[in-house]
Amino acid sequence: MNLFRSEEHAKRWPLYSQATEDYILPVATWAEIFSGPLFTERLSADYLEHGEEYVAAYHDALREAGKSSPFWQYPLIAEMDEVRLSKFAVVGAYTRFDQSVLNDLKDARNRISAGLGERTGNRENHLVWAAPGSGKTFFVEQVAGSLDDIDYYELNLARLDEAAFQGMLDTVISAEKPALCLIDECDARPEESWPYELLMPHLDTNLGGGHVVFVLAGSSGFSLDGMKQRMSTRNKGNDVLSRVPAENQFVVAPMSFGDRVLIVLSQFLSAARKLGHDIQSVEKLGLYYIAVDSRLANARQLQEFATRAVGRVPRGDDRIKYDHLFTPGDPENKRFWMEVSTVARELVNSYVQVE
Amino acid sequence: MEALAVSWLRSDEEIVVKTPCLDCGETITVRMKHDKVLEVDPPEAVGYQLSPFVQWREGSSAFN
């Protein structure tokens, strides 16, 4: 157990891994969890006989602590028989599993879209704090893709130098059509003064007859307030923040286990379409494997993995089985099965229908 | 876990654990009696377990 003065301190630790973020808990909560029989009965003669019971109690204690972890979320997949991806769509191909997250982002999408409709003469700027890996860029891209007759620009502050940033901003404000402009990693380059000096006057474009919606997005500070606090300490930071209406500030919540399942299913269907293969269902054990495997955390890896898996499905079969995820003889197949067989047996030969 | 388990050794006594934060080095104080935490300073202090449970059986440093 590693102790830190706060969650933020833990996440700054060089050994911190996002894959294990569920394992940050208040000290008192850990003390309660460790008071369970899995730990306190270790010297009992019949400890091994009660092993399963003690592990179950441990899982229950973790669940009560309110932390979601892939390992004990396998029931979510076990109970999942049919998934209609369109039910979870926020905009375009961007999906979210949790209904409150879904609806909050639909509201944000609507506000961004409204700013690109009739010219209001008001500032239509937005500020987004997004958990790392939550797909903020993809979300804004999908909003842009859902709108007709607009121009879309993406300026990543971390990747542009001063001259390039200025040049891109000039292009944005001279666009003939209404423009949606994502300032990605808007909290980058904290040591430089030019980013906000250049950006700030452009945030008033609509007051001078232009028609641009700026979306400033970043991930630092562990929260929207934390990011704003960091931005406010920078040169012109407060000027930038004051040009974003309060109602246009929102959060893109971290990806949950359910979100990951949706992404996996979506990638399978997308790969199947590209390969001209009709896929209707996925074996639950395979879905569980991908959803908990931290090595498949990024979208590109997931896409390649899905394509290879679909390629192994025999023509005429519309199911992706667990075995299709691996090349024949891959020891990873057996390793994972051995790992979870005691708890996830019901996921074998059981399928999720996908639409 | 070891830090919190110290209190089990003297379950009738109040135990105070002082340890540096692994990020900033400042002190974290935990006052316990048996398995109950009586006080944590700062109150927002957290414990972080580096290894996901699913990997524990691979011999990872689950309890470190």
Interface residues (C-beta under 8 A of the other chain):
Chain A: M1 N2 L3 F4 R5 S6 E7 H9 A10 R12 W13 L15 Y16 S17 A19 T20 D22 Y23 I24 L25 P26 V27 A28 W30 A31 E32 F34 S35 F39 T40 L62 S69 P70 F71 W72 V292 S294 E339 V340
Chain B: M1 E2 A3 L4 A5 W8 T19 C21 L22 D23 C24 E26 I28 V30 M32 D35 K36 V37 V40 P42 E44 A45 V46 G47 Y48 Q49 L50 S51 P52 F53 V54 R57 F63 N64
